[in-house]
Structures are given as structure tokens and as C-alpha cells.
Amino acid sequence: MPALPLAGDAEAMARALAEAEKSLAGGDMPVGAALVIGGRIVDAARNTIGSTRTLVAHAEMTLLIRHGSVIFAALARDPRAVNLFTTLEPCLMCLSACAHSRVSRVVYACRDAVAGAAKHPAPSAWYRSFWPSVEHQDALEGDSARLLLRYSDNRPGFDDLRRALSEITGRSA
């Protein structure tokens, strides 16, 4: 396998956003993620909850499961090698899975006032030793929020998310 070029944060987030766009085109909630190991984008994935009818088919979970053995091997070489970029602030399930997978850094574009877990502390001493650093990178927040607004329009049960996204984009809810 040829060596992949080193990826910067902007490139990784752009890959995640491209996956979110594919997710929206497929009728799923537009969330995308990119897995970066040792500075190289390994893969990107999108949310497929609706299309697979699997409630845990979040983009982040897909990458962690799909590349578990690659992550495991990378951690043997460098315990800080694994980074995950996502278009939406991770939920508690995804953030906990990142801790279990020893992801050292999670970077997200769009804040999630409904299910986002970035402000949640690690629930125990064990988790604290593996809890990733979580960073909000707002460069593509508006793009991600606009995709989510397009998805949430005319869908029941998305009022709170729609209001929060409207504040980010400046669009009236």
C-alpha cells in the first residue's frame, strides 16, 4: 500500500464534510467523519442510521469498528497517533467509543446543543486516563450546520436542533 500524504486538520475536516454531503444525498442525517492516524487520512465514513436501520451506525462508530486493528497497531507505535474529525459534535456513545479505542484527539465542526457531549467530563478515573481531547474547529461549522438544517427541515422531532443550528447560521428557525 503506498504511503498516504500527511493530512492537515482542514483537509481531514473537508473529507468529513464530503461524507456528510453523501449522507444527506442518501437520505441520512448528514454527519461525516475522517480517521487520521499518524498524520494521514486512513478513511472517511458517513452516518447511515436511516439507510441501515441501525441506531449506532454513526460515522465515528463506523470508522472505529472498520479500522480497529489498524488503530490497535498504530497505538503500539505511538499512543497519540489516532485522531478523529467529525462534522458534528460527538454524542456520548461516540466519545466513549473514542476513549475505548484510545483516540487521542477528536475535532468537530458543528456544535450540537441537543446531543453533543464535548462538555461532558470523563465519568470515571479509568475513562479520564483515556478520554480524548475534544476541540471545536469552527472553520466549517456553517457548512455543516447548513447541511443539518436541510435535513431537519420538515422533519418532526428536530425543533431543538433546528433552533440551535439556526443560531449558528443566522437563519430564522
mmCIF file of the C-alpha atoms, coordinates in Angstrom:
data_MODEL
# 
_entry.id   MODEL 
# 
loop_
_atom_site.group_PDB 
_atom_site.id 
_atom_site.type_symbol 
_atom_site.label_atom_id 
_atom_site.label_alt_id 
_atom_site.label_comp_id 
_atom_site.label_asym_id 
_atom_site.label_entity_id 
_atom_site.label_seq_id 
_atom_site.pdbx_PDB_ins_code 
_atom_site.Cartn_x 
_atom_site.Cartn_y 
_atom_site.Cartn_z 
_atom_site.occupancy 
_atom_site.B_iso_or_equiv 
_atom_site.pdbx_formal_charge 
_atom_site.auth_seq_id 
_atom_site.auth_comp_id 
_atom_site.auth_asym_id 
_atom_site.auth_atom_id 
_atom_site.pdbx_PDB_model_num 
ATOM 1   C CA . MET A 1 1   ? 0.000   0.000  0.000  1.00 0.00 ? 1   MET A CA 1 
ATOM 2   C CA . PRO A 1 2   ? 1.512   3.387  -0.978 1.00 0.00 ? 2   PRO A CA 1 
ATOM 3   C CA . ALA A 1 3   ? 2.179   5.911  1.771  1.00 0.00 ? 3   ALA A CA 1 
ATOM 4   C CA . LEU A 1 4   ? -0.616  8.407  2.139  1.00 0.00 ? 4   LEU A CA 1 
ATOM 5   C CA . PRO A 1 5   ? 0.279   12.110 2.175  1.00 0.00 ? 5   PRO A CA 1 
ATOM 6   C CA . LEU A 1 6   ? 0.215   13.860 5.531  1.00 0.00 ? 6   LEU A CA 1 
ATOM 7   C CA . ALA A 1 7   ? -3.131  15.486 6.233  1.00 0.00 ? 7   ALA A CA 1 
ATOM 8   C CA . GLY A 1 8   ? -3.772  18.767 7.956  1.00 0.00 ? 8   GLY A CA 1 
ATOM 9   C CA . ASP A 1 9   ? -6.830  19.474 10.065 1.00 0.00 ? 9   ASP A CA 1 
ATOM 10  C CA . ALA A 1 10  ? -8.549  21.375 7.239  1.00 0.00 ? 10  ALA A CA 1 
ATOM 11  C CA . GLU A 1 11  ? -8.090  18.515 4.786  1.00 0.00 ? 11  GLU A CA 1 
ATOM 12  C CA . ALA A 1 12  ? -9.404  15.939 7.255  1.00 0.00 ? 12  ALA A CA 1 
ATOM 13  C CA . MET A 1 13  ? -12.437 18.082 8.074  1.00 0.00 ? 13  MET A CA 1 
ATOM 14  C CA . ALA A 1 14  ? -13.109 18.645 4.361  1.00 0.00 ? 14  ALA A CA 1 
ATOM 15  C CA . ARG A 1 15  ? -13.136 14.839 3.861  1.00 0.00 ? 15  ARG A CA 1 
ATOM 16  C CA . ALA A 1 16  ? -15.602 14.502 6.736  1.00 0.00 ? 16  ALA A CA 1 
ATOM 17  C CA . LEU A 1 17  ? -17.816 17.204 5.227  1.00 0.00 ? 17  LEU A CA 1 
ATOM 18  C CA . ALA A 1 18  ? -17.785 15.430 1.841  1.00 0.00 ? 18  ALA A CA 1 
ATOM 19  C CA . GLU A 1 19  ? -19.030 12.293 3.601  1.00 0.00 ? 19  GLU A CA 1 
ATOM 20  C CA . ALA A 1 20  ? -21.771 14.309 5.331  1.00 0.00 ? 20  ALA A CA 1 
ATOM 21  C CA . GLU A 1 21  ? -22.921 15.543 1.920  1.00 0.00 ? 21  GLU A CA 1 
ATOM 22  C CA . LYS A 1 22  ? -23.092 11.931 0.686  1.00 0.00 ? 22  LYS A CA 1 
ATOM 23  C CA . SER A 1 23  ? -25.091 11.020 3.777  1.00 0.00 ? 23  SER A CA 1 
ATOM 24  C CA . LEU A 1 24  ? -27.634 13.759 3.053  1.00 0.00 ? 24  LEU A CA 1 
ATOM 25  C CA . ALA A 1 25  ? -27.865 12.669 -0.596 1.00 0.00 ? 25  ALA A CA 1 
ATOM 26  C CA . GLY A 1 26  ? -28.656 9.155  0.646  1.00 0.00 ? 26  GLY A CA 1 
ATOM 27  C CA . GLY A 1 27  ? -31.409 10.397 2.953  1.00 0.00 ? 27  GLY A CA 1 
ATOM 28  C CA . ASP A 1 28  ? -29.477 10.050 6.203  1.00 0.00 ? 28  ASP A CA 1 
ATOM 29  C CA . MET A 1 29  ? -28.697 12.729 8.761  1.00 0.00 ? 29  MET A CA 1 
ATOM 30  C CA . PRO A 1 30  ? -25.633 14.465 7.278  1.00 0.00 ? 30  PRO A CA 1 
ATOM 31  C CA . VAL A 1 31  ? -22.763 13.628 9.568  1.00 0.00 ? 31  VAL A CA 1 
ATOM 32  C CA . GLY A 1 32  ? -19.344 12.617 8.287  1.00 0.00 ? 32  GLY A CA 1 
ATOM 33  C CA . ALA A 1 33  ? -16.075 11.693 9.939  1.00 0.00 ? 33  ALA A CA 1 
ATOM 34  C CA . ALA A 1 34  ? -12.452 11.148 8.943  1.00 0.00 ? 34  ALA A CA 1 
ATOM 35  C CA . LEU A 1 35  ? -9.928  8.959  10.747 1.00 0.00 ? 35  LEU A CA 1 
ATOM 36  C CA . VAL A 1 36  ? -6.356  10.248 10.810 1.00 0.00 ? 36  VAL A CA 1 
ATOM 37  C CA . ILE A 1 37  ? -3.557  8.009  12.024 1.00 0.00 ? 37  ILE A CA 1 
ATOM 38  C CA . GLY A 1 38  ? 0.000   9.272  12.185 1.00 0.00 ? 38  GLY A CA 1 
ATOM 39  C CA . GLY A 1 39  ? -0.966  12.407 10.274 1.00 0.00 ? 39  GLY A CA 1 
ATOM 40  C CA . ARG A 1 40  ? -2.526  10.519 7.350  1.00 0.00 ? 40  ARG A CA 1 
ATOM 41  C CA . ILE A 1 41  ? -6.195  10.201 6.471  1.00 0.00 ? 41  ILE A CA 1 
ATOM 42  C CA . VAL A 1 42  ? -6.917  6.483  6.656  1.00 0.00 ? 42  VAL A CA 1 
ATOM 43  C CA . ASP A 1 43  ? -10.592 6.608  5.730  1.00 0.00 ? 43  ASP A CA 1 
ATOM 44  C CA . ALA A 1 44  ? -13.780 8.613  5.979  1.00 0.00 ? 44  ALA A CA 1 
ATOM 45  C CA . ALA A 1 45  ? -17.323 7.471  6.685  1.00 0.00 ? 45  ALA A CA 1 
ATOM 46  C CA . ARG A 1 46  ? -20.824 8.838  6.944  1.00 0.00 ? 46  ARG A CA 1 
ATOM 47  C CA . ASN A 1 47  ? -23.860 8.377  9.117  1.00 0.00 ? 47  ASN A CA 1 
ATOM 48  C CA . THR A 1 48  ? -26.035 5.521  7.851  1.00 0.00 ? 48  THR A CA 1 
ATOM 49  C CA . ILE A 1 49  ? -28.595 5.196  10.653 1.00 0.00 ? 49  ILE A CA 1 
ATOM 50  C CA . GLY A 1 50  ? -31.620 5.634  8.393  1.00 0.00 ? 50  GLY A CA 1 
ATOM 51  C CA . SER A 1 51  ? -30.418 3.599  5.445  1.00 0.00 ? 51  SER A CA 1 
ATOM 52  C CA . THR A 1 52  ? -29.176 0.666  7.547  1.00 0.00 ? 52  THR A CA 1 
ATOM 53  C CA . ARG A 1 53  ? -31.843 0.950  10.254 1.00 0.00 ? 53  ARG A CA 1 
ATOM 54  C CA . THR A 1 54  ? -29.043 0.618  12.806 1.00 0.00 ? 54  THR A CA 1 
ATOM 55  C CA . LEU A 1 55  ? -29.168 3.205  15.585 1.00 0.00 ? 55  LEU A CA 1 
ATOM 56  C CA . VAL A 1 56  ? -25.427 3.009  16.303 1.00 0.00 ? 56  VAL A CA 1 
ATOM 57  C CA . ALA A 1 57  ? -24.373 3.496  12.650 1.00 0.00 ? 57  ALA A CA 1 
ATOM 58  C CA . HIS A 1 58  ? -22.798 6.873  13.385 1.00 0.00 ? 58  HIS A CA 1 
ATOM 59  C CA . ALA A 1 59  ? -19.929 7.936  11.123 1.00 0.00 ? 59  ALA A CA 1 
ATOM 60  C CA . GLU A 1 60  ? -17.475 7.856  14.030 1.00 0.00 ? 60  GLU A CA 1 
ATOM 61  C CA . MET A 1 61  ? -18.519 4.376  15.157 1.00 0.00 ? 61  MET A CA 1 
ATOM 62  C CA . THR A 1 62  ? -18.233 3.050  11.612 1.00 0.00 ? 62  THR A CA 1 
ATOM 63  C CA . LEU A 1 63  ? -14.618 4.214  11.366 1.00 0.00 ? 63  LEU A CA 1 
ATOM 64  C CA . LEU A 1 64  ? -13.640 2.874  14.797 1.00 0.00 ? 64  LEU A CA 1 
ATOM 65  C CA . ILE A 1 65  ? -15.102 -0.545 14.036 1.00 0.00 ? 65  ILE A CA 1 
ATOM 66  C CA . ARG A 1 66  ? -13.893 -0.725 10.426 1.00 0.00 ? 66  ARG A CA 1 
ATOM 67  C CA . HIS A 1 67  ? -10.309 0.167  11.380 1.00 0.00 ? 67  HIS A CA 1 
ATOM 68  C CA . GLY A 1 68  ? -9.998  -1.318 14.866 1.00 0.00 ? 68  GLY A CA 1 
ATOM 69  C CA . SER A 1 69  ? -6.979  -3.466 14.020 1.00 0.00 ? 69  SER A CA 1 
ATOM 70  C CA . VAL A 1 70  ? -5.210  -0.561 12.265 1.00 0.00 ? 70  VAL A CA 1 
ATOM 71  C CA . ILE A 1 71  ? -5.834  1.652  15.287 1.00 0.00 ? 71  ILE A CA 1 
ATOM 72  C CA . PHE A 1 72  ? -4.567  -1.087 17.617 1.00 0.00 ? 72  PHE A CA 1 
ATOM 73  C CA . ALA A 1 73  ? -1.329  -1.448 15.632 1.00 0.00 ? 73  ALA A CA 1 
ATOM 74  C CA . ALA A 1 74  ? -0.802  2.327  15.413 1.00 0.00 ? 74  ALA A CA 1 
ATOM 75  C CA . LEU A 1 75  ? -1.178  2.718  19.173 1.00 0.00 ? 75  LEU A CA 1 
ATOM 76  C CA . ALA A 1 76  ? 1.660   0.237  19.736 1.00 0.00 ? 76  ALA A CA 1 
ATOM 77  C CA . ARG A 1 77  ? 3.947   2.635  17.857 1.00 0.00 ? 77  ARG A CA 1 
ATOM 78  C CA . ASP A 1 78  ? 2.559   5.960  19.123 1.00 0.00 ? 78  ASP A CA 1 
ATOM 79  C CA . PRO A 1 79  ? -0.175  6.282  21.768 1.00 0.00 ? 79  PRO A CA 1 
ATOM 80  C CA . ARG A 1 80  ? -1.066  9.766  20.451 1.00 0.00 ? 80  ARG A CA 1 
ATOM 81  C CA . ALA A 1 81  ? -1.291  8.755  16.774 1.00 0.00 ? 81  ALA A CA 1 
ATOM 82  C CA . VAL A 1 82  ? -5.071  8.467  16.365 1.00 0.00 ? 82  VAL A CA 1 
ATOM 83  C CA . ASN A 1 83  ? -7.257  11.497 15.632 1.00 0.00 ? 83  ASN A CA 1 
ATOM 84  C CA . LEU A 1 84  ? -10.878 11.652 14.564 1.00 0.00 ? 84  LEU A CA 1 
ATOM 85  C CA . PHE A 1 85  ? -12.521 14.548 12.721 1.00 0.00 ? 85  PHE A CA 1 
ATOM 86  C CA . THR A 1 86  ? -16.297 14.847 12.602 1.00 0.00 ? 86  THR A CA 1 
ATOM 87  C CA . THR A 1 87  ? -18.752 17.356 11.206 1.00 0.00 ? 87  THR A CA 1 
ATOM 88  C CA . LEU A 1 88  ? -20.996 17.260 14.290 1.00 0.00 ? 88  LEU A CA 1 
ATOM 89  C CA . GLU A 1 89  ? -20.033 17.372 17.953 1.00 0.00 ? 89  GLU A CA 1 
ATOM 90  C CA . PRO A 1 90  ? -19.847 13.731 19.032 1.00 0.00 ? 90  PRO A CA 1 
ATOM 91  C CA . CYS A 1 91  ? -22.536 12.173 21.182 1.00 0.00 ? 91  CYS A CA 1 
ATOM 92  C CA . LEU A 1 92  ? -21.690 10.415 24.419 1.00 0.00 ? 92  LEU A CA 1 
ATOM 93  C CA . MET A 1 93  ? -21.677 6.988  22.710 1.00 0.00 ? 93  MET A CA 1 
ATOM 94  C CA . CYS A 1 94  ? -19.134 8.093  20.105 1.00 0.00 ? 94  CYS A CA 1 
ATOM 95  C CA . LEU A 1 95  ? -16.995 9.959  22.611 1.00 0.00 ? 95  LEU A CA 1 
ATOM 96  C CA . SER A 1 96  ? -16.930 6.904  24.901 1.00 0.00 ? 96  SER A CA 1 
ATOM 97  C CA . ALA A 1 97  ? -16.062 4.658  21.937 1.00 0.00 ? 97  ALA A CA 1 
ATOM 98  C CA . CYS A 1 98  ? -13.188 7.044  21.137 1.00 0.00 ? 98  CYS A CA 1 
ATOM 99  C CA . ALA A 1 99  ? -11.906 6.591  24.702 1.00 0.00 ? 99  ALA A CA 1 
ATOM 100 C CA . HIS A 1 100 ? -12.154 2.802  24.391 1.00 0.00 ? 100 HIS A CA 1 
ATOM 101 C CA . SER A 1 101 ? -10.345 2.988  21.031 1.00 0.00 ? 101 SER A CA 1 
ATOM 102 C CA . ARG A 1 102 ? -7.661  5.261  22.529 1.00 0.00 ? 102 ARG A CA 1 
ATOM 103 C CA . VAL A 1 103 ? -8.340  8.115  20.093 1.00 0.00 ? 103 VAL A CA 1 
ATOM 104 C CA . SER A 1 104 ? -6.212  10.927 21.464 1.00 0.00 ? 104 SER A CA 1 
ATOM 105 C CA . ARG A 1 105 ? -7.950  13.869 19.779 1.00 0.00 ? 105 ARG A CA 1 
ATOM 106 C CA . VAL A 1 106 ? -11.465 14.478 18.465 1.00 0.00 ? 106 VAL A CA 1 
ATOM 107 C CA . VAL A 1 107 ? -12.072 17.575 16.360 1.00 0.00 ? 107 VAL A CA 1 
ATOM 108 C CA . TYR A 1 108 ? -15.602 18.617 15.427 1.00 0.00 ? 108 TYR A CA 1 
ATOM 109 C CA . ALA A 1 109 ? -17.033 21.342 13.199 1.00 0.00 ? 109 ALA A CA 1 
ATOM 110 C CA . CYS A 1 110 ? -20.604 21.978 14.327 1.00 0.00 ? 110 CYS A CA 1 
ATOM 111 C CA . ARG A 1 111 ? -21.776 22.259 17.909 1.00 0.00 ? 111 ARG A CA 1 
ATOM 112 C CA . ASP A 1 112 ? -24.703 20.021 18.853 1.00 0.00 ? 112 ASP A CA 1 
ATOM 113 C CA . ALA A 1 113 ? -26.834 21.649 21.540 1.00 0.00 ? 113 ALA A CA 1 
ATOM 114 C CA . VAL A 1 114 ? -29.088 18.583 21.686 1.00 0.00 ? 114 VAL A CA 1 
ATOM 115 C CA . ALA A 1 115 ? -26.840 15.501 21.903 1.00 0.00 ? 115 ALA A CA 1 
ATOM 116 C CA . GLY A 1 116 ? -23.286 16.874 21.904 1.00 0.00 ? 116 GLY A CA 1 
ATOM 117 C CA . ALA A 1 117 ? -21.052 15.510 24.646 1.00 0.00 ? 117 ALA A CA 1 
ATOM 118 C CA . ALA A 1 118 ? -17.919 17.655 24.291 1.00 0.00 ? 118 ALA A CA 1 
ATOM 119 C CA . LYS A 1 119 ? -18.517 19.336 27.637 1.00 0.00 ? 119 LYS A CA 1 
ATOM 120 C CA . HIS A 1 120 ? -19.182 16.076 29.482 1.00 0.00 ? 120 HIS A CA 1 
ATOM 121 C CA . PRO A 1 121 ? -16.332 15.057 31.753 1.00 0.00 ? 121 PRO A CA 1 
ATOM 122 C CA . ALA A 1 122 ? -14.968 11.546 31.727 1.00 0.00 ? 122 ALA A CA 1 
ATOM 123 C CA . PRO A 1 123 ? -17.275 9.521  34.004 1.00 0.00 ? 123 PRO A CA 1 
ATOM 124 C CA . SER A 1 124 ? -14.570 7.689  35.994 1.00 0.00 ? 124 SER A CA 1 
ATOM 125 C CA . ALA A 1 125 ? -10.855 7.513  36.681 1.00 0.00 ? 125 ALA A CA 1 
ATOM 126 C CA . TRP A 1 126 ? -10.457 4.786  34.063 1.00 0.00 ? 126 TRP A CA 1 
ATOM 127 C CA . TYR A 1 127 ? -12.135 6.950  31.406 1.00 0.00 ? 127 TYR A CA 1 
ATOM 128 C CA . ARG A 1 128 ? -10.102 10.011 32.442 1.00 0.00 ? 128 ARG A CA 1 
ATOM 129 C CA . SER A 1 129 ? -6.914  8.147  31.579 1.00 0.00 ? 129 SER A CA 1 
ATOM 130 C CA . PHE A 1 130 ? -8.151  7.561  28.008 1.00 0.00 ? 130 PHE A CA 1 
ATOM 131 C CA . TRP A 1 131 ? -10.599 10.445 27.406 1.00 0.00 ? 131 TRP A CA 1 
ATOM 132 C CA . PRO A 1 132 ? -9.610  12.221 24.180 1.00 0.00 ? 132 PRO A CA 1 
ATOM 133 C CA . SER A 1 133 ? -9.016  15.929 23.940 1.00 0.00 ? 133 SER A CA 1 
ATOM 134 C CA . VAL A 1 134 ? -12.067 17.414 22.233 1.00 0.00 ? 134 VAL A CA 1 
ATOM 135 C CA . GLU A 1 135 ? -11.697 20.512 20.068 1.00 0.00 ? 135 GLU A CA 1 
ATOM 136 C CA . HIS A 1 136 ? -14.227 22.674 18.302 1.00 0.00 ? 136 HIS A CA 1 
ATOM 137 C CA . GLN A 1 137 ? -12.890 23.797 14.912 1.00 0.00 ? 137 GLN A CA 1 
ATOM 138 C CA . ASP A 1 138 ? -15.373 26.289 13.586 1.00 0.00 ? 138 ASP A CA 1 
ATOM 139 C CA . ALA A 1 139 ? -13.923 26.828 10.089 1.00 0.00 ? 139 ALA A CA 1 
ATOM 140 C CA . LEU A 1 140 ? -16.578 24.571 8.510  1.00 0.00 ? 140 LEU A CA 1 
ATOM 141 C CA . GLU A 1 141 ? -19.229 24.923 11.206 1.00 0.00 ? 141 GLU A CA 1 
ATOM 142 C CA . GLY A 1 142 ? -21.549 26.921 8.948  1.00 0.00 ? 142 GLY A CA 1 
ATOM 143 C CA . ASP A 1 143 ? -21.269 24.392 6.107  1.00 0.00 ? 143 ASP A CA 1 
ATOM 144 C CA . SER A 1 144 ? -22.028 21.513 8.440  1.00 0.00 ? 144 SER A CA 1 
ATOM 145 C CA . ALA A 1 145 ? -24.916 23.391 10.095 1.00 0.00 ? 145 ALA A CA 1 
ATOM 146 C CA . ARG A 1 146 ? -26.478 24.207 6.700  1.00 0.00 ? 146 ARG A CA 1 
ATOM 147 C CA . LEU A 1 147 ? -26.432 20.503 5.726  1.00 0.00 ? 147 LEU A CA 1 
ATOM 148 C CA . LEU A 1 148 ? -28.051 19.578 9.020  1.00 0.00 ? 148 LEU A CA 1 
ATOM 149 C CA . LEU A 1 149 ? -30.691 22.289 8.558  1.00 0.00 ? 149 LEU A CA 1 
ATOM 150 C CA . ARG A 1 150 ? -31.541 20.942 5.105  1.00 0.00 ? 150 ARG A CA 1 
ATOM 151 C CA . TYR A 1 151 ? -32.003 17.507 6.644  1.00 0.00 ? 151 TYR A CA 1 
ATOM 152 C CA . SER A 1 152 ? -34.038 18.720 9.624  1.00 0.00 ? 152 SER A CA 1 
ATOM 153 C CA . ASP A 1 153 ? -36.450 20.917 7.626  1.00 0.00 ? 153 ASP A CA 1 
ATOM 154 C CA . ASN A 1 154 ? -39.958 19.462 7.746  1.00 0.00 ? 154 ASN A CA 1 
ATOM 155 C CA . ARG A 1 155 ? -38.896 16.578 9.979  1.00 0.00 ? 155 ARG A CA 1 
ATOM 156 C CA . PRO A 1 156 ? -40.763 16.196 13.262 1.00 0.00 ? 156 PRO A CA 1 
ATOM 157 C CA . GLY A 1 157 ? -38.711 15.980 16.438 1.00 0.00 ? 157 GLY A CA 1 
ATOM 158 C CA . PHE A 1 158 ? -35.895 18.225 15.230 1.00 0.00 ? 158 PHE A CA 1 
ATOM 159 C CA . ASP A 1 159 ? -37.164 21.559 16.588 1.00 0.00 ? 159 ASP A CA 1 
ATOM 160 C CA . ASP A 1 160 ? -34.438 21.957 19.251 1.00 0.00 ? 160 ASP A CA 1 
ATOM 161 C CA . LEU A 1 161 ? -31.656 21.063 16.820 1.00 0.00 ? 161 LEU A CA 1 
ATOM 162 C CA . ARG A 1 162 ? -33.138 23.316 14.133 1.00 0.00 ? 162 ARG A CA 1 
ATOM 163 C CA . ARG A 1 163 ? -33.238 26.271 16.571 1.00 0.00 ? 163 ARG A CA 1 
ATOM 164 C CA . ALA A 1 164 ? -29.610 25.716 17.628 1.00 0.00 ? 164 ALA A CA 1 
ATOM 165 C CA . LEU A 1 165 ? -28.434 25.360 14.015 1.00 0.00 ? 165 LEU A CA 1 
ATOM 166 C CA . SER A 1 166 ? -30.347 28.479 13.024 1.00 0.00 ? 166 SER A CA 1 
ATOM 167 C CA . GLU A 1 167 ? -28.367 30.443 15.604 1.00 0.00 ? 167 GLU A CA 1 
ATOM 168 C CA . ILE A 1 168 ? -25.126 29.172 14.090 1.00 0.00 ? 168 ILE A CA 1 
ATOM 169 C CA . THR A 1 169 ? -26.103 30.006 10.503 1.00 0.00 ? 169 THR A CA 1 
ATOM 170 C CA . GLY A 1 170 ? -28.103 33.162 11.201 1.00 0.00 ? 170 GLY A CA 1 
ATOM 171 C CA . ARG A 1 171 ? -31.165 31.667 9.514  1.00 0.00 ? 171 ARG A CA 1 
ATOM 172 C CA . SER A 1 172 ? -34.527 32.070 11.231 1.00 0.00 ? 172 SER A CA 1 
ATOM 173 C CA . ALA A 1 173 ? -35.891 28.810 12.618 1.00 0.00 ? 173 ALA A CA 1 
# 
